[in-house]
């Protein structure tokens, strides 16, 4: 592993206000290598370069670390190749992380990655999000997703899975605030309020990110 890639990861984490322990940085880079290896055989991601994966998968996942309460039960809906859920489980061992995706090959990769990284606070389920309420209604403190096409669609799936007073985090590009405004009536009808919209730029690339943080009303 080249020194420049390690520096890219460490410096990027530093821009996010994090100091990565060397063991965590090593495991994140192992995740990057495993993703590239598996991606040669099955389509897990369109981002294939080492630098691209570090910036657009690893660092992008770490942007939400500070928004997650200690000891939270976290659900990643539609987790794809395992982002943000696997990096979050890795750097935050206090979290209990559940990953859900409907595509079996992606879940196979996630389970392999979790074993390789020694994650004991992570489980990956191959199931459709719209059927998850049958077994996991009211089970999670935080439900998160990255790049869901529609904020209302994500909220409709996530809200029944929350504990009272739980939090939904939609990871978006630059349009997060606009989407939240357009969905205000829908959110109110589903017992949710927008607590904040966090805006930032992704380390190294400068790409705009915004997170719509919603909280469920209690009672």
PyMOL CGO cylinders between C-alpha atoms (Angstrom):
from pymol import cmd
from pymol.cgo import CYLINDER

trace = [
    CYLINDER, 0.00, 0.00, 0.00, 1.52, 3.29, -1.06, 0.3, 1, 1, 1, 1, 1, 1,
    CYLINDER, 1.52, 3.29, -1.06, 2.31, 6.00, 1.47, 0.3, 1, 1, 1, 1, 1, 1,
    CYLINDER, 2.31, 6.00, 1.47, 0.32, 8.52, -0.59, 0.3, 1, 1, 1, 1, 1, 1,
    CYLINDER, 0.32, 8.52, -0.59, -2.91, 6.53, -0.22, 0.3, 1, 1, 1, 1, 1, 1,
    CYLINDER, -2.91, 6.53, -0.22, -2.44, 6.27, 3.54, 0.3, 1, 1, 1, 1, 1, 1,
    CYLINDER, -2.44, 6.27, 3.54, -1.80, 10.01, 3.70, 0.3, 1, 1, 1, 1, 1, 1,
    CYLINDER, -1.80, 10.01, 3.70, -4.90, 10.68, 1.59, 0.3, 1, 1, 1, 1, 1, 1,
    CYLINDER, -4.90, 10.68, 1.59, -7.01, 8.73, 4.07, 0.3, 1, 1, 1, 1, 1, 1,
    CYLINDER, -7.01, 8.73, 4.07, -5.40, 10.21, 7.17, 0.3, 1, 1, 1, 1, 1, 1,
    CYLINDER, -5.40, 10.21, 7.17, -5.46, 13.78, 5.86, 0.3, 1, 1, 1, 1, 1, 1,
    CYLINDER, -5.46, 13.78, 5.86, -9.06, 13.43, 4.70, 0.3, 1, 1, 1, 1, 1, 1,
    CYLINDER, -9.06, 13.43, 4.70, -10.12, 12.14, 8.09, 0.3, 1, 1, 1, 1, 1, 1,
    CYLINDER, -10.12, 12.14, 8.09, -8.30, 15.06, 9.66, 0.3, 1, 1, 1, 1, 1, 1,
    CYLINDER, -8.30, 15.06, 9.66, -10.33, 17.48, 7.55, 0.3, 1, 1, 1, 1, 1, 1,
    CYLINDER, -10.33, 17.48, 7.55, -13.43, 15.85, 9.05, 0.3, 1, 1, 1, 1, 1, 1,
    CYLINDER, -13.43, 15.85, 9.05, -12.09, 16.41, 12.56, 0.3, 1, 1, 1, 1, 1, 1,
    CYLINDER, -12.09, 16.41, 12.56, -11.04, 12.79, 13.08, 0.3, 1, 1, 1, 1, 1, 1,
    CYLINDER, -11.04, 12.79, 13.08, -7.74, 11.20, 14.02, 0.3, 1, 1, 1, 1, 1, 1,
    CYLINDER, -7.74, 11.20, 14.02, -7.77, 7.65, 12.72, 0.3, 1, 1, 1, 1, 1, 1,
    CYLINDER, -7.77, 7.65, 12.72, -5.93, 5.13, 14.89, 0.3, 1, 1, 1, 1, 1, 1,
    CYLINDER, -5.93, 5.13, 14.89, -3.36, 3.31, 12.70, 0.3, 1, 1, 1, 1, 1, 1,
    CYLINDER, -3.36, 3.31, 12.70, -5.23, 0.01, 13.10, 0.3, 1, 1, 1, 1, 1, 1,
    CYLINDER, -5.23, 0.01, 13.10, -8.47, 1.59, 11.84, 0.3, 1, 1, 1, 1, 1, 1,
    CYLINDER, -8.47, 1.59, 11.84, -6.71, 3.18, 8.87, 0.3, 1, 1, 1, 1, 1, 1,
    CYLINDER, -6.71, 3.18, 8.87, -5.14, -0.17, 8.01, 0.3, 1, 1, 1, 1, 1, 1,
    CYLINDER, -5.14, -0.17, 8.01, -8.52, -1.88, 8.09, 0.3, 1, 1, 1, 1, 1, 1,
    CYLINDER, -8.52, -1.88, 8.09, -10.17, 0.81, 5.98, 0.3, 1, 1, 1, 1, 1, 1,
    CYLINDER, -10.17, 0.81, 5.98, -7.47, 0.37, 3.36, 0.3, 1, 1, 1, 1, 1, 1,
    CYLINDER, -7.47, 0.37, 3.36, -8.00, -3.40, 3.52, 0.3, 1, 1, 1, 1, 1, 1,
    CYLINDER, -8.00, -3.40, 3.52, -11.69, -2.77, 2.85, 0.3, 1, 1, 1, 1, 1, 1,
    CYLINDER, -11.69, -2.77, 2.85, -10.71, -0.71, -0.18, 0.3, 1, 1, 1, 1, 1, 1,
    CYLINDER, -10.71, -0.71, -0.18, -8.52, -3.53, -1.51, 0.3, 1, 1, 1, 1, 1, 1,
    CYLINDER, -8.52, -3.53, -1.51, -11.20, -6.18, -0.95, 0.3, 1, 1, 1, 1, 1, 1,
    CYLINDER, -11.20, -6.18, -0.95, -13.79, -4.02, -2.71, 0.3, 1, 1, 1, 1, 1, 1,
    CYLINDER, -13.79, -4.02, -2.71, -11.51, -3.66, -5.74, 0.3, 1, 1, 1, 1, 1, 1,
    CYLINDER, -11.51, -3.66, -5.74, -10.79, -7.39, -5.78, 0.3, 1, 1, 1, 1, 1, 1,
    CYLINDER, -10.79, -7.39, -5.78, -14.45, -8.40, -5.64, 0.3, 1, 1, 1, 1, 1, 1,
    CYLINDER, -14.45, -8.40, -5.64, -15.46, -5.69, -8.08, 0.3, 1, 1, 1, 1, 1, 1,
    CYLINDER, -15.46, -5.69, -8.08, -13.39, -7.32, -10.82, 0.3, 1, 1, 1, 1, 1, 1,
    CYLINDER, -13.39, -7.32, -10.82, -15.82, -10.25, -10.73, 0.3, 1, 1, 1, 1, 1, 1,
    CYLINDER, -15.82, -10.25, -10.73, -19.14, -8.74, -9.65, 0.3, 1, 1, 1, 1, 1, 1,
    CYLINDER, -19.14, -8.74, -9.65, -20.42, -5.21, -10.07, 0.3, 1, 1, 1, 1, 1, 1,
    CYLINDER, -20.42, -5.21, -10.07, -20.36, -3.61, -6.62, 0.3, 1, 1, 1, 1, 1, 1,
    CYLINDER, -20.36, -3.61, -6.62, -19.40, -0.05, -7.52, 0.3, 1, 1, 1, 1, 1, 1,
    CYLINDER, -19.40, -0.05, -7.52, -18.69, 2.14, -10.53, 0.3, 1, 1, 1, 1, 1, 1,
    CYLINDER, -18.69, 2.14, -10.53, -15.83, 3.74, -8.58, 0.3, 1, 1, 1, 1, 1, 1,
    CYLINDER, -15.83, 3.74, -8.58, -12.83, 1.51, -9.23, 0.3, 1, 1, 1, 1, 1, 1,
    CYLINDER, -12.83, 1.51, -9.23, -9.61, 3.44, -8.54, 0.3, 1, 1, 1, 1, 1, 1,
    CYLINDER, -9.61, 3.44, -8.54, -7.90, 3.32, -5.15, 0.3, 1, 1, 1, 1, 1, 1,
    CYLINDER, -7.90, 3.32, -5.15, -8.04, 7.10, -4.81, 0.3, 1, 1, 1, 1, 1, 1,
    CYLINDER, -8.04, 7.10, -4.81, -11.70, 7.21, -5.87, 0.3, 1, 1, 1, 1, 1, 1,
    CYLINDER, -11.70, 7.21, -5.87, -12.73, 4.55, -3.35, 0.3, 1, 1, 1, 1, 1, 1,
    CYLINDER, -12.73, 4.55, -3.35, -10.87, 6.30, -0.52, 0.3, 1, 1, 1, 1, 1, 1,
    CYLINDER, -10.87, 6.30, -0.52, -12.50, 9.65, -1.26, 0.3, 1, 1, 1, 1, 1, 1,
    CYLINDER, -12.50, 9.65, -1.26, -15.97, 8.71, -2.48, 0.3, 1, 1, 1, 1, 1, 1,
    CYLINDER, -15.97, 8.71, -2.48, -16.63, 5.64, -0.34, 0.3, 1, 1, 1, 1, 1, 1,
    CYLINDER, -16.63, 5.64, -0.34, -14.42, 5.63, 2.76, 0.3, 1, 1, 1, 1, 1, 1,
    CYLINDER, -14.42, 5.63, 2.76, -14.17, 9.35, 3.54, 0.3, 1, 1, 1, 1, 1, 1,
    CYLINDER, -14.17, 9.35, 3.54, -17.72, 9.98, 2.34, 0.3, 1, 1, 1, 1, 1, 1,
    CYLINDER, -17.72, 9.98, 2.34, -18.94, 7.37, 4.85, 0.3, 1, 1, 1, 1, 1, 1,
    CYLINDER, -18.94, 7.37, 4.85, -16.97, 8.98, 7.67, 0.3, 1, 1, 1, 1, 1, 1,
    CYLINDER, -16.97, 8.98, 7.67, -18.58, 12.39, 7.13, 0.3, 1, 1, 1, 1, 1, 1,
    CYLINDER, -18.58, 12.39, 7.13, -21.55, 11.37, 9.32, 0.3, 1, 1, 1, 1, 1, 1,
    CYLINDER, -21.55, 11.37, 9.32, -19.60, 9.95, 12.29, 0.3, 1, 1, 1, 1, 1, 1,
    CYLINDER, -19.60, 9.95, 12.29, -20.19, 12.98, 14.51, 0.3, 1, 1, 1, 1, 1, 1,
    CYLINDER, -20.19, 12.98, 14.51, -23.97, 12.82, 13.95, 0.3, 1, 1, 1, 1, 1, 1,
    CYLINDER, -23.97, 12.82, 13.95, -24.36, 9.36, 15.47, 0.3, 1, 1, 1, 1, 1, 1,
    CYLINDER, -24.36, 9.36, 15.47, -25.15, 9.07, 19.20, 0.3, 1, 1, 1, 1, 1, 1,
    CYLINDER, -25.15, 9.07, 19.20, -23.09, 6.79, 21.40, 0.3, 1, 1, 1, 1, 1, 1,
    CYLINDER, -23.09, 6.79, 21.40, -24.25, 3.18, 21.41, 0.3, 1, 1, 1, 1, 1, 1,
    CYLINDER, -24.25, 3.18, 21.41, -26.91, 3.71, 18.72, 0.3, 1, 1, 1, 1, 1, 1,
    CYLINDER, -26.91, 3.71, 18.72, -28.60, 0.85, 16.91, 0.3, 1, 1, 1, 1, 1, 1,
    CYLINDER, -28.60, 0.85, 16.91, -27.97, 1.94, 13.33, 0.3, 1, 1, 1, 1, 1, 1,
    CYLINDER, -27.97, 1.94, 13.33, -29.68, 0.72, 10.16, 0.3, 1, 1, 1, 1, 1, 1,
    CYLINDER, -29.68, 0.72, 10.16, -28.28, 1.42, 6.68, 0.3, 1, 1, 1, 1, 1, 1,
    CYLINDER, -28.28, 1.42, 6.68, -31.09, 1.00, 4.13, 0.3, 1, 1, 1, 1, 1, 1,
    CYLINDER, -31.09, 1.00, 4.13, -30.05, 0.13, 0.59, 0.3, 1, 1, 1, 1, 1, 1,
    CYLINDER, -30.05, 0.13, 0.59, -26.39, -0.19, 1.58, 0.3, 1, 1, 1, 1, 1, 1,
    CYLINDER, -26.39, -0.19, 1.58, -25.05, -1.39, -1.79, 0.3, 1, 1, 1, 1, 1, 1,
    CYLINDER, -25.05, -1.39, -1.79, -21.40, -2.35, -1.46, 0.3, 1, 1, 1, 1, 1, 1,
    CYLINDER, -21.40, -2.35, -1.46, -21.45, -1.54, 2.25, 0.3, 1, 1, 1, 1, 1, 1,
    CYLINDER, -21.45, -1.54, 2.25, -21.29, 2.24, 2.49, 0.3, 1, 1, 1, 1, 1, 1,
    CYLINDER, -21.29, 2.24, 2.49, -21.59, 3.99, 4.82, 0.3, 1, 1, 1, 1, 1, 1,
    CYLINDER, -21.59, 3.99, 4.82, -22.35, 1.05, 7.13, 0.3, 1, 1, 1, 1, 1, 1,
    CYLINDER, -22.35, 1.05, 7.13, -19.06, -0.89, 7.10, 0.3, 1, 1, 1, 1, 1, 1,
    CYLINDER, -19.06, -0.89, 7.10, -16.72, 2.09, 7.68, 0.3, 1, 1, 1, 1, 1, 1,
    CYLINDER, -16.72, 2.09, 7.68, -19.07, 3.34, 10.41, 0.3, 1, 1, 1, 1, 1, 1,
    CYLINDER, -19.07, 3.34, 10.41, -19.07, -0.04, 12.16, 0.3, 1, 1, 1, 1, 1, 1,
    CYLINDER, -19.07, -0.04, 12.16, -15.28, -0.11, 11.89, 0.3, 1, 1, 1, 1, 1, 1,
    CYLINDER, -15.28, -0.11, 11.89, -14.48, 3.30, 13.38, 0.3, 1, 1, 1, 1, 1, 1,
    CYLINDER, -14.48, 3.30, 13.38, -17.39, 3.27, 15.86, 0.3, 1, 1, 1, 1, 1, 1,
    CYLINDER, -17.39, 3.27, 15.86, -17.35, -0.08, 17.68, 0.3, 1, 1, 1, 1, 1, 1,
    CYLINDER, -17.35, -0.08, 17.68, -19.92, 1.31, 20.13, 0.3, 1, 1, 1, 1, 1, 1,
    CYLINDER, -19.92, 1.31, 20.13, -22.55, 1.19, 17.36, 0.3, 1, 1, 1, 1, 1, 1,
    CYLINDER, -22.55, 1.19, 17.36, -24.67, -1.86, 16.60, 0.3, 1, 1, 1, 1, 1, 1,
    CYLINDER, -24.67, -1.86, 16.60, -24.92, -1.73, 12.81, 0.3, 1, 1, 1, 1, 1, 1,
    CYLINDER, -24.92, -1.73, 12.81, -27.43, -3.52, 10.58, 0.3, 1, 1, 1, 1, 1, 1,
    CYLINDER, -27.43, -3.52, 10.58, -27.08, -3.34, 6.80, 0.3, 1, 1, 1, 1, 1, 1,
    CYLINDER, -27.08, -3.34, 6.80, -29.93, -4.09, 4.42, 0.3, 1, 1, 1, 1, 1, 1,
    CYLINDER, -29.93, -4.09, 4.42, -29.81, -4.54, 0.67, 0.3, 1, 1, 1, 1, 1, 1,
    CYLINDER, -29.81, -4.54, 0.67, -31.99, -6.54, -1.72, 0.3, 1, 1, 1, 1, 1, 1,
    CYLINDER, -31.99, -6.54, -1.72, -29.06, -7.72, -3.88, 0.3, 1, 1, 1, 1, 1, 1,
    CYLINDER, -29.06, -7.72, -3.88, -27.55, -10.95, -2.60, 0.3, 1, 1, 1, 1, 1, 1,
    CYLINDER, -27.55, -10.95, -2.60, -24.10, -10.52, -4.19, 0.3, 1, 1, 1, 1, 1, 1,
    CYLINDER, -24.10, -10.52, -4.19, -23.67, -7.21, -2.37, 0.3, 1, 1, 1, 1, 1, 1,
    CYLINDER, -23.67, -7.21, -2.37, -24.65, -8.79, 0.94, 0.3, 1, 1, 1, 1, 1, 1,
    CYLINDER, -24.65, -8.79, 0.94, -22.18, -11.63, 0.29, 0.3, 1, 1, 1, 1, 1, 1,
    CYLINDER, -22.18, -11.63, 0.29, -19.42, -9.06, -0.14, 0.3, 1, 1, 1, 1, 1, 1,
    CYLINDER, -19.42, -9.06, -0.14, -20.44, -7.20, 3.00, 0.3, 1, 1, 1, 1, 1, 1,
    CYLINDER, -20.44, -7.20, 3.00, -20.40, -10.37, 5.08, 0.3, 1, 1, 1, 1, 1, 1,
    CYLINDER, -20.40, -10.37, 5.08, -16.98, -11.29, 3.69, 0.3, 1, 1, 1, 1, 1, 1,
    CYLINDER, -16.98, -11.29, 3.69, -15.66, -7.79, 4.44, 0.3, 1, 1, 1, 1, 1, 1,
    CYLINDER, -15.66, -7.79, 4.44, -17.04, -7.89, 7.99, 0.3, 1, 1, 1, 1, 1, 1,
    CYLINDER, -17.04, -7.89, 7.99, -15.30, -11.22, 8.64, 0.3, 1, 1, 1, 1, 1, 1,
    CYLINDER, -15.30, -11.22, 8.64, -12.03, -9.96, 7.14, 0.3, 1, 1, 1, 1, 1, 1,
    CYLINDER, -12.03, -9.96, 7.14, -12.16, -6.81, 9.27, 0.3, 1, 1, 1, 1, 1, 1,
    CYLINDER, -12.16, -6.81, 9.27, -13.16, -8.60, 12.46, 0.3, 1, 1, 1, 1, 1, 1,
    CYLINDER, -13.16, -8.60, 12.46, -16.38, -6.64, 12.93, 0.3, 1, 1, 1, 1, 1, 1,
    CYLINDER, -16.38, -6.64, 12.93, -18.54, -8.10, 15.69, 0.3, 1, 1, 1, 1, 1, 1,
    CYLINDER, -18.54, -8.10, 15.69, -20.97, -5.16, 15.77, 0.3, 1, 1, 1, 1, 1, 1,
    CYLINDER, -20.97, -5.16, 15.77, -22.22, -5.63, 12.21, 0.3, 1, 1, 1, 1, 1, 1,
    CYLINDER, -22.22, -5.63, 12.21, -24.81, -7.78, 10.45, 0.3, 1, 1, 1, 1, 1, 1,
    CYLINDER, -24.81, -7.78, 10.45, -25.89, -7.73, 6.80, 0.3, 1, 1, 1, 1, 1, 1,
    CYLINDER, -25.89, -7.73, 6.80, -29.38, -8.82, 5.75, 0.3, 1, 1, 1, 1, 1, 1,
    CYLINDER, -29.38, -8.82, 5.75, -30.54, -9.60, 2.23, 0.3, 1, 1, 1, 1, 1, 1,
    CYLINDER, -30.54, -9.60, 2.23, -34.10, -8.30, 2.28, 0.3, 1, 1, 1, 1, 1, 1,
    CYLINDER, -34.10, -8.30, 2.28, -36.25, -5.66, 0.63, 0.3, 1, 1, 1, 1, 1, 1,
    CYLINDER, -36.25, -5.66, 0.63, -36.59, -2.52, 2.69, 0.3, 1, 1, 1, 1, 1, 1,
    CYLINDER, -36.59, -2.52, 2.69, -40.36, -2.47, 2.30, 0.3, 1, 1, 1, 1, 1, 1,
    CYLINDER, -40.36, -2.47, 2.30, -40.68, -5.85, 4.04, 0.3, 1, 1, 1, 1, 1, 1,
    CYLINDER, -40.68, -5.85, 4.04, -38.35, -5.09, 6.94, 0.3, 1, 1, 1, 1, 1, 1,
    CYLINDER, -38.35, -5.09, 6.94, -41.14, -3.82, 9.20, 0.3, 1, 1, 1, 1, 1, 1,
    CYLINDER, -41.14, -3.82, 9.20, -42.42, -7.39, 9.51, 0.3, 1, 1, 1, 1, 1, 1,
    CYLINDER, -42.42, -7.39, 9.51, -39.41, -8.28, 11.66, 0.3, 1, 1, 1, 1, 1, 1,
    CYLINDER, -39.41, -8.28, 11.66, -37.78, -4.98, 12.72, 0.3, 1, 1, 1, 1, 1, 1,
    CYLINDER, -37.78, -4.98, 12.72, -40.51, -2.40, 13.39, 0.3, 1, 1, 1, 1, 1, 1,
    CYLINDER, -40.51, -2.40, 13.39, -39.41, 0.13, 16.02, 0.3, 1, 1, 1, 1, 1, 1,
    CYLINDER, -39.41, 0.13, 16.02, -35.94, -1.43, 16.32, 0.3, 1, 1, 1, 1, 1, 1,
    CYLINDER, -35.94, -1.43, 16.32, -33.45, 1.31, 15.44, 0.3, 1, 1, 1, 1, 1, 1,
    CYLINDER, -33.45, 1.31, 15.44, -32.24, 4.56, 16.97, 0.3, 1, 1, 1, 1, 1, 1,
    CYLINDER, -32.24, 4.56, 16.97, -30.91, 5.83, 13.64, 0.3, 1, 1, 1, 1, 1, 1,
    CYLINDER, -30.91, 5.83, 13.64, -31.80, 4.93, 10.05, 0.3, 1, 1, 1, 1, 1, 1,
    CYLINDER, -31.80, 4.93, 10.05, -29.41, 6.19, 7.39, 0.3, 1, 1, 1, 1, 1, 1,
    CYLINDER, -29.41, 6.19, 7.39, -29.09, 5.92, 3.64, 0.3, 1, 1, 1, 1, 1, 1,
    CYLINDER, -29.09, 5.92, 3.64, -26.78, 7.33, 1.00, 0.3, 1, 1, 1, 1, 1, 1,
    CYLINDER, -26.78, 7.33, 1.00, -28.11, 8.46, -2.35, 0.3, 1, 1, 1, 1, 1, 1,
    CYLINDER, -28.11, 8.46, -2.35, -31.74, 7.36, -2.07, 0.3, 1, 1, 1, 1, 1, 1,
    CYLINDER, -31.74, 7.36, -2.07, -33.51, 8.70, -5.16, 0.3, 1, 1, 1, 1, 1, 1,
    CYLINDER, -33.51, 8.70, -5.16, -36.36, 10.30, -3.24, 0.3, 1, 1, 1, 1, 1, 1,
    CYLINDER, -36.36, 10.30, -3.24, -36.45, 11.71, 0.29, 0.3, 1, 1, 1, 1, 1, 1,
    CYLINDER, -36.45, 11.71, 0.29, -40.16, 10.82, 0.75, 0.3, 1, 1, 1, 1, 1, 1,
    CYLINDER, -40.16, 10.82, 0.75, -39.52, 7.28, -0.48, 0.3, 1, 1, 1, 1, 1, 1,
    CYLINDER, -39.52, 7.28, -0.48, -36.69, 6.82, 2.00, 0.3, 1, 1, 1, 1, 1, 1,
    CYLINDER, -36.69, 6.82, 2.00, -38.67, 8.34, 4.87, 0.3, 1, 1, 1, 1, 1, 1,
    CYLINDER, -38.67, 8.34, 4.87, -41.68, 6.14, 4.18, 0.3, 1, 1, 1, 1, 1, 1,
    CYLINDER, -41.68, 6.14, 4.18, -39.49, 3.03, 4.54, 0.3, 1, 1, 1, 1, 1, 1,
    CYLINDER, -39.49, 3.03, 4.54, -37.42, 4.30, 7.47, 0.3, 1, 1, 1, 1, 1, 1,
    CYLINDER, -37.42, 4.30, 7.47, -40.02, 5.84, 9.78, 0.3, 1, 1, 1, 1, 1, 1,
    CYLINDER, -40.02, 5.84, 9.78, -41.74, 2.57, 10.87, 0.3, 1, 1, 1, 1, 1, 1,
    CYLINDER, -41.74, 2.57, 10.87, -38.33, 1.13, 11.79, 0.3, 1, 1, 1, 1, 1, 1,
    CYLINDER, -38.33, 1.13, 11.79, -37.47, 3.90, 14.27, 0.3, 1, 1, 1, 1, 1, 1,
    CYLINDER, -37.47, 3.90, 14.27, -37.81, 3.89, 18.02, 0.3, 1, 1, 1, 1, 1, 1,
    CYLINDER, -37.81, 3.89, 18.02, -39.88, 6.84, 19.37, 0.3, 1, 1, 1, 1, 1, 1,
    CYLINDER, -39.88, 6.84, 19.37, -37.73, 9.95, 19.07, 0.3, 1, 1, 1, 1, 1, 1,
    CYLINDER, -37.73, 9.95, 19.07, -35.34, 8.21, 16.65, 0.3, 1, 1, 1, 1, 1, 1,
    CYLINDER, -35.34, 8.21, 16.65, -33.38, 9.90, 13.89, 0.3, 1, 1, 1, 1, 1, 1,
    CYLINDER, -33.38, 9.90, 13.89, -33.34, 9.54, 10.11, 0.3, 1, 1, 1, 1, 1, 1,
    CYLINDER, -33.34, 9.54, 10.11, -30.30, 10.77, 8.18, 0.3, 1, 1, 1, 1, 1, 1,
    CYLINDER, -30.30, 10.77, 8.18, -30.49, 11.15, 4.41, 0.3, 1, 1, 1, 1, 1, 1,
    CYLINDER, -30.49, 11.15, 4.41, -27.03, 11.56, 2.85, 0.3, 1, 1, 1, 1, 1, 1,
    CYLINDER, -27.03, 11.56, 2.85, -27.44, 13.79, -0.19, 0.3, 1, 1, 1, 1, 1, 1,
    CYLINDER, -27.44, 13.79, -0.19, -25.45, 15.87, -2.61, 0.3, 1, 1, 1, 1, 1, 1,
    CYLINDER, -25.45, 15.87, -2.61, -25.82, 19.63, -2.77, 0.3, 1, 1, 1, 1, 1, 1,
    CYLINDER, -25.82, 19.63, -2.77, -29.62, 19.48, -3.07, 0.3, 1, 1, 1, 1, 1, 1,
    CYLINDER, -29.62, 19.48, -3.07, -30.44, 18.27, 0.44, 0.3, 1, 1, 1, 1, 1, 1,
    CYLINDER, -30.44, 18.27, 0.44, -31.90, 21.52, 1.74, 0.3, 1, 1, 1, 1, 1, 1,
    CYLINDER, -31.90, 21.52, 1.74, -34.11, 21.94, -1.33, 0.3, 1, 1, 1, 1, 1, 1,
    CYLINDER, -34.11, 21.94, -1.33, -35.36, 18.36, -1.06, 0.3, 1, 1, 1, 1, 1, 1,
    CYLINDER, -35.36, 18.36, -1.06, -36.15, 18.83, 2.62, 0.3, 1, 1, 1, 1, 1, 1,
    CYLINDER, -36.15, 18.83, 2.62, -38.14, 21.98, 1.84, 0.3, 1, 1, 1, 1, 1, 1,
    CYLINDER, -38.14, 21.98, 1.84, -40.11, 20.29, -0.92, 0.3, 1, 1, 1, 1, 1, 1,
    CYLINDER, -40.11, 20.29, -0.92, -40.90, 17.33, 1.36, 0.3, 1, 1, 1, 1, 1, 1,
    CYLINDER, -40.90, 17.33, 1.36, -41.86, 19.41, 4.43, 0.3, 1, 1, 1, 1, 1, 1,
    CYLINDER, -41.86, 19.41, 4.43, -45.58, 18.57, 4.29, 0.3, 1, 1, 1, 1, 1, 1,
    CYLINDER, -45.58, 18.57, 4.29, -44.87, 14.88, 3.71, 0.3, 1, 1, 1, 1, 1, 1,
    CYLINDER, -44.87, 14.88, 3.71, -42.47, 14.79, 6.64, 0.3, 1, 1, 1, 1, 1, 1,
    CYLINDER, -42.47, 14.79, 6.64, -44.97, 16.44, 8.95, 0.3, 1, 1, 1, 1, 1, 1,
    CYLINDER, -44.97, 16.44, 8.95, -47.63, 13.91, 7.95, 0.3, 1, 1, 1, 1, 1, 1,
    CYLINDER, -47.63, 13.91, 7.95, -45.20, 11.14, 8.92, 0.3, 1, 1, 1, 1, 1, 1,
    CYLINDER, -45.20, 11.14, 8.92, -44.49, 12.63, 12.34, 0.3, 1, 1, 1, 1, 1, 1,
    CYLINDER, -44.49, 12.63, 12.34, -41.02, 13.92, 11.47, 0.3, 1, 1, 1, 1, 1, 1,
    CYLINDER, -41.02, 13.92, 11.47, -39.30, 17.28, 11.78, 0.3, 1, 1, 1, 1, 1, 1,
    CYLINDER, -39.30, 17.28, 11.78, -36.07, 18.39, 10.12, 0.3, 1, 1, 1, 1, 1, 1,
    CYLINDER, -36.07, 18.39, 10.12, -33.64, 18.97, 12.97, 0.3, 1, 1, 1, 1, 1, 1,
    CYLINDER, -33.64, 18.97, 12.97, -30.87, 20.32, 10.72, 0.3, 1, 1, 1, 1, 1, 1,
    CYLINDER, -30.87, 20.32, 10.72, -29.36, 20.21, 7.27, 0.3, 1, 1, 1, 1, 1, 1,
    CYLINDER, -29.36, 20.21, 7.27, -25.59, 19.76, 7.54, 0.3, 1, 1, 1, 1, 1, 1,
    CYLINDER, -25.59, 19.76, 7.54, -23.54, 21.04, 4.60, 0.3, 1, 1, 1, 1, 1, 1,
    CYLINDER, -23.54, 21.04, 4.60, -19.91, 20.23, 3.91, 0.3, 1, 1, 1, 1, 1, 1,
    CYLINDER, -19.91, 20.23, 3.91, -17.39, 19.54, 1.16, 0.3, 1, 1, 1, 1, 1, 1,
    CYLINDER, -17.39, 19.54, 1.16, -15.86, 16.12, 0.72, 0.3, 1, 1, 1, 1, 1, 1,
    CYLINDER, -15.86, 16.12, 0.72, -12.13, 16.06, 1.55, 0.3, 1, 1, 1, 1, 1, 1,
    CYLINDER, -12.13, 16.06, 1.55, -9.72, 16.01, -1.40, 0.3, 1, 1, 1, 1, 1, 1,
    CYLINDER, -9.72, 16.01, -1.40, -12.44, 16.32, -4.07, 0.3, 1, 1, 1, 1, 1, 1,
    CYLINDER, -12.44, 16.32, -4.07, -14.34, 19.35, -2.78, 0.3, 1, 1, 1, 1, 1, 1,
    CYLINDER, -14.34, 19.35, -2.78, -17.66, 17.76, -3.84, 0.3, 1, 1, 1, 1, 1, 1,
    CYLINDER, -17.66, 17.76, -3.84, -20.65, 19.19, -2.02, 0.3, 1, 1, 1, 1, 1, 1,
    CYLINDER, -20.65, 19.19, -2.02, -22.51, 17.05, 0.49, 0.3, 1, 1, 1, 1, 1, 1,
    CYLINDER, -22.51, 17.05, 0.49, -25.57, 17.70, 2.62, 0.3, 1, 1, 1, 1, 1, 1,
    CYLINDER, -25.57, 17.70, 2.62, -27.24, 15.57, 5.26, 0.3, 1, 1, 1, 1, 1, 1,
    CYLINDER, -27.24, 15.57, 5.26, -30.91, 15.97, 6.09, 0.3, 1, 1, 1, 1, 1, 1,
    CYLINDER, -30.91, 15.97, 6.09, -31.25, 15.04, 9.76, 0.3, 1, 1, 1, 1, 1, 1,
    CYLINDER, -31.25, 15.04, 9.76, -34.86, 14.28, 10.76, 0.3, 1, 1, 1, 1, 1, 1,
    CYLINDER, -34.86, 14.28, 10.76, -36.23, 13.34, 14.15, 0.3, 1, 1, 1, 1, 1, 1,
    CYLINDER, -36.23, 13.34, 14.15, -39.42, 11.44, 14.93, 0.3, 1, 1, 1, 1, 1, 1,
    CYLINDER, -39.42, 11.44, 14.93, -41.89, 13.17, 17.23, 0.3, 1, 1, 1, 1, 1, 1,
    CYLINDER, -41.89, 13.17, 17.23, -42.53, 11.39, 20.53, 0.3, 1, 1, 1, 1, 1, 1,
    CYLINDER, -42.53, 11.39, 20.53, -46.12, 10.68, 21.52, 0.3, 1, 1, 1, 1, 1, 1,
]
cmd.load_cgo(trace, "trace")
